[in-house]
Amino acid sequence: MALIKSISGIRGTIGGAAGEGLTPIDVVKYAAAFGTWVLTTTQNNTIIIGRDARLSGEMVSKLVAATLQGLGINVIDLGLSTTPTVELAVPAKQAGGGIILTASHNPKQWNALKLLNSQGEFISDSEGKQVLALGDTEAFSFAPVTKLGKYSTDDTFLEKHVQAILALPLVDVDAIKAKNFRVVIDCVNSSGGLAVPLLLEALGVERVEKLYCEPTGDFAHNPEPLPENLRDIARILDKGSYDLGIVVDPDVDRLALVSEDGSMFGEEYTLVAVADYVLKQYGGGNTVSNLSSTRALRDVTEKHGGQYAAAAVGEVNVVNKMKETAAVIGGEGNGGIIFPELHYGRDALVGIALFLTHLAKSGLTMTRLRSTYPSYYISKNKIELTPEINTDQVLIQMQQRYAKQPINTIDGVKIEFDKEWVHLRRSNTEPIIRIYAESDSNATADHLANKIIADIKEIISVKA
């Protein structure tokens, strides 16, 4: 069993002893902490909730709603929804915050409370620490019976989300409709099974093969949209009867694309392709991704005359950097698109609409479009250290060892070698250093990662 308390929310496996998994006691405790934080910081007594379709969702949702009502908070429940839909609903309803009940790409035994501020954006590091402190000290007081909060439902926001996307100037429904795209979708038996078909129908895409679109929460495969988990949709596309495949994770904030021949477009290249389209339409502009994302976004941004900036890993960090640099598009290399013209949050639905417009206007196949972008490959590794080793000191020595190279230390240590890079990040929960390396081939990326691993081992052996 596992329970992970972080600034972005409370995540854990369902069942087990209180404090060791996401039990009803833990759900109530941290829902009460967040509700108390909203009341004291905003003086607003309305919170929006919504959930993905995972098996524990209904139970967790009822616990959260009742707890918030017990604090005197009015709850508006969107029911089965998506993370970006809840993000849009919070400011639309002028609520004090939002809670999304989803463990994103984690398997079905997991669930989580993801916490939003009154702008519908993830709470900050300092705000998250305040919520955790309230929960750990149980510093909350419930309302008397005459002042309990009201509970209501609203099932209109998926449609409102779709209509907001269609209203964007950069989404060209006529161009998409004219291409008569043949599409396969994989929604991993979660709420994307409701949202993605609704969007595609509104975009005029009529030829849709649905794979795992019943929102039962009993995920048909590992829900993280990585190539090894997408073999079923790849086999369908390999037969040559479709133009592309669309895959979302359980809460629909990550978008993966599959080409017409069954090959992976590459989750890193979801953002690259959408950014290319947006920058072309805007005549340039700034972009942001996190330090562990592909350099291809920087290349595309500079091609259009814009400036690229890197943020620390984490959606809230990317959003803050986007605001700081007035970026027109940004996100993360895991298929997360953040398009500020709609809202500051990863949104697979707006990503689908922008990408289909781009594909339609380009006149290219998926494989041909992918070939127009610089090809980079990321090698992902980790090195486990013994508990007595100071991982921060190891990272400092690596920084000193490569002091002649361009180095970024806002999140671990990122070392650049011309168009290659290595990013070293320490785990917050265990003695592990994660090592990401990118180059123009898998072999050279692996070689670069192994060189850095050897350096770390040498530092450790000298210390010993």
N, C-alpha and C positions, 0 to 999 in steps of 0.2 A: 504494500500500500504506500501511497505517496501523497503529500500535501505540500505544495509550493506556494509560499506567500511572497509576492513581489509587488513592486510599485504599480504594475499594470493590472493586478487582480489576484484572485485566489484560484489556484488550479490544483486538482487532485483526482485521484481515482475514487470511484464510488465504493463505499463500504469500509469496514474495519473499525478500529477504535478512534474515538474523537481525538483530533490533533494528528492522526497518522494517515488519514484519508479525508476525502471530501464528504464527511458525514452530515446528516441534517443539523447537528449541533454546530458544526463549522460553518455551514451555509447561513444559518440564522445569525451567528456571531458576527460574521463579516458583512452580511447584508445590513445588520443593525449599525455596524461601524460606519459603513458608507452612507446610510441614510442620515445618521447623526451628523456626519461631516457636511452633507448637502444642506441640512437645516441650519447649521451654525455658520456656514460660509456664504450661503446665498439667500437665506431667509425665504427660500422657495420650497413649497411642500408638494411638488409634483415630480415624480420620477417615471421615466419610460423604461419598460422592460421588453425583451424579446428573446427568442431562443432558436437554436438550430434543432434538428430533428432527433438528436441522439436519445438513446433509450431512457436516460435519467432526466431528460429535459423537463417533462411535465411535473415530475416530483419536485425538482429543484426550483422550478418557476413558482409553484404554489408556496413553497417555503419562503422564497424571497418576497413574493407579493404580500403574504400575511405578515411577515416581519416588518416590512415598510409601513403597512397599514397600522400595525401596532405602535409605530412611532408617531402616528398622526399624518403620514404621508399619503397623498393621493397617487394611486398607481394606474398608469395607462399601459395595458398589456397588448403588444402587437402580435402575440402568439408566435407561430412559426414564421420566422423572418430571417433577415441576413444582418450581419454586422453593419455594413454600410447603410442599410435601411434604417436601423435604429439610430445610427449617427445622424442621419438626415432628420429623423422625427423629433429628436430632442430640441433643437432650436425652433423647429416648425411649431411645436406645441408649447414653446417658451417654458420648458421644464428646467428643473434645477440640476438634472443629471440623467444618466441612463445606465442600465446594467444589461449586458448581453450575456446570455447563458450559453456559452459555447467553449469548448476546448480546442477550437480551430482544427488543426490537422492531426491532433492526437487521436489514438484509437478510441473505440466506443466505450471503454470502461472509464474514460476520463470525462470530466466536465469542469467548468470554471465560471467565475463571475468576473467579467471584463468591465471595467469601470470608466464611464464617460463624464466629462464636465458639462457645464451648461451650454457650451458651444458644440456639443456632440463629438468632442475630441477626447482621446485618452488622457487621463489625468497625468500630471507631471510627477517627477521624482519626489519633490518635496510634498506634494499633495498625497501621493501614495503612501509616504512614510507617516503622514498624519492619520490616514485611514487605518493603517496597520497598528499604529499605537493605540487608537481607539478600540480596535478589536482585541488586542492583546491585554489591555487593561479593563476591558468590558465597561468602558466609560460612556454608557448610554442609558437613557431613561425613557421608558415607554409612556404613551399617552393614556389618560383616563378614558373610560368607556364612551363618554360623550364626545370625545375628540379623536376617535379613530379615523384613519384615512379611508377614502372611498376607492373602490376598485372598478375599473371599466376596461373594456376591450376596444380595439380599433384594428380592423383587418383591411383598412384601405391603403396602408402605406406602401405596400409592394407596388401597387398600381401608381401611386403618386411618385414613387422612386423612378419607375419606368418613364412616366410622362416628363419628369424633370430631365431625364437623359435625352429624350427625344427633342426637347426644347433647346438643347445645346446647339449653337451655330455650327460646330465642327462635326456634328452627327448628321450624315446625309442619308435619310431614309430612302429617297428616290434612287440614289446610286446603288445602295445595297439591294433594293428590291429588283432593280434592273438586271443584276447579275444572277438572280435565281440560284443562289448558293445552295448546295447540298451539304448538310451539316450533320455530324454525329456529336452528341453531347453526353458527357458522363458527369452526373451530379451526386455520385456516391451515396445515394439513398438519404439525402438530407434536404434542407430547405431550398437548395439550388434547383431541385426538381420542380419547385413551384415558380421560382423567380426567373430562371433562364428561359424556359419555354415562353413565359409571359413576355419577356423582352424580345425574343426572336420573332414572335408573332407580330408584335408592334413594329418591328423593323422590317416586316415584309418577307421574312425568311420562312417559306412554307414547307420546304423539304427537310424535315428534321427527324433523324433516327435517335430515339431516346434510349439511353443506357443507364440503368440504375437511377431512375428519376422518381421512384416511389419514396416519399419522405418517411420511411419506417424507422430510421436511425440505426438499423442493423446493417452497418457498412459492408458492402460487397467485397471490398478490398481495403488494404491500408489506405486511409483517407488522405495522406499527404500526396499531393500531385507530382510525384517524382516518376521518372521513366520506368523504373522497375515495378511500379504499381499500376501502370497504364497499359498493360499488355492487351487487355480485351478490346479497348477502343483502337489500339494500333492495328490489331488483326483485322478489324472491320475496314479501316481505312486502306489497309494494304491491298484489299481487293480492287481498289481503283474506282469505286462508284461514288465517292464523295470528294468535296473540295477541301474540307478541313474538319478537324475535331476540336471541341471546346470542353475543357475540364475545369471544374471549380472544386474548392475544398468545402467542408461541411458548412462553414458560415459565410462563404461566398466573398471573401476578401482577397483570395489568390486565384490567379488565372493562368492556366497552362494550355498551350496550343499544340495540336498535332497536325502535321502536314498531310497532303493528299496521298502520299505514298506510305503512310504509317510511321514516318520518322518524326522524332520530337523536334519541334521548332526551337525548344530550349526555354525553360522558365526565365532564365536571365534575359532572353531576347523578347519576352512579352513587353517589358518596359521600353526596351531599345526601339522596337518597331512603332509602338504607340507614340513615343517621344519624337521619333523621326517625322511622323505625320503631323503632330501638333506643332512642332517647330517650323515645319515647312509652311503650314497654314498661317502661323503668326509672323513669319518672316524672321525667325530667330527667337531667342529667349534663353533664360537660365534654367538649369535642371539640377536635381539633387538625387543621390542615392546613398546607401550606406557604404561604409568602407569595405565590406566584403562582397560588393556587387561588381559586375564586369566593367572593365575599362571601355567597352564598346559604347556605353552611354556618353562618356566623355568625348569619344571620337565623333559621334553623331552630333553632339551639341556644338562642338567646335566647328564642324563642317557647316553648320547653319549660322555661325557667327556668334553663338552664345557662350556663356561661361558655365562650367560644371563645378559643383561643390560636393564634397563628401561629408556625411554626417556619421555620428556614432550609430552602432547597430540599435534598432528599435524604432518602431513607427513614430513615437512621440518625438524622438530626436530628429528624424527625417522631416517631420512637419515643422518643427522649430527652425531648422535650417532653411526650409523652403520659404517660410515667412521672412526670415532674415535676408535672404537673397532675392526675394520676389520671383521665385521660380514659377514657371508656367506649367511644369509637369515634373513629377518626381515619383519616388517609390522605392521598392526594394527588389533585389534580384530573385526573390522567391515568387515572382509573378504578381507582386502587389503594385497596382497603379494608383497614384494619388493625383487627381486632377482638380486643382483648387477652384476652377470655375463652377464646379458642382459642390464639392466639399473637401475638407482636409481629412481624408481617411482612405485607406486602401479599399478599392471598389472594383470587383471583378466585372460587375454589370456595365459600368461606364467603360471599362477596358474592352469588353466585347464590342460595344457599339462603335468606339473609336477605331478599334482594329478592323472591324468589318468594313467601315467606311474607307479606311486606308487601303485594304486589300482590293475593294471594289474600284477605287479610283486608280490604283496602280496598274490594273489589268494583268497582274502577274499571278502565277500559281504560288502556293505557299513555299515550295522549295526554291523557286526562283527569287521570291522576295527575301527569303532568309539568306540567300547567297549574296545579296547586295550589301550586307552588313559585315563589318570586320569580324573575323572568327577568332574567338578566344576560348580557352578551356580552363576551368577552375578545378584544382585538386584539393579535396577536403580531407584533412587528417587531424589527429590529436595525439598528444604524448601525455601519458599518465606519470605523475610525479609522486614520490612518497610524501606523506603528510608533513614531514618536518622540513621539506624544501620550501623556501620562500619564493613563490612564483613571481611576485612583483619584482624581486631582486633579479631573477632570471631575465625578465623582460627588460629591465634597466640595462643589464649587461649586453643583451642583444642590441639594444639601441646604441650603446657605446661602440660595439663591435662594427656596426654599419653606419657610423656617424657621418661618413662621407656621402652617403646616399640620401635622397629626399626621404624624410621620415615624418609620419603623422602619429601623434600620441593621444588623440582625443578619446580613443577607445582601444586600449592595448597598444600595440606597436605595428604600424604599417610601413613597410620598406619598399621603395620603388626602385626598379632597375629598368630604365628606359620605359618600354611598354609592358614590362613584367612587374609583378608585385607579389609580396607576401604579407599576410595579415595575421598577427599573433594576438589571441585574446585569451585571458584567463577565465576559467569557470568561476561563477560566484558560489557554487555549492560543493565543489570537489576539487582536489589538486590535479587539475587538467589544464593544459594549454592547447587551445584549438588553433590549427594552422591551416590557413587558406592560401593557396598560391595560384596565380593565373599567368598563362603564357599562350603562345599561338598554337600549341599542340598539347595533347594529354601527356605525352612522354616528357616534354620539357617542363610542364607544370609539376609533374610528379618529381622530376629530378630536382627542381628548385625547392620543393617542399622537403625532400629528403636531405638536401644540403642544410637547410635550416634546422631540421631535426637533429642532424649530426652536430651542428654548432651547439644546440641546447644540451645535448648529451655530454659534449666536451666541457661546457660550463659546469654542469652538475658534477662531473667526475673530478674536476679541479677542486670544487668546494669540498667534496668528500675527502 
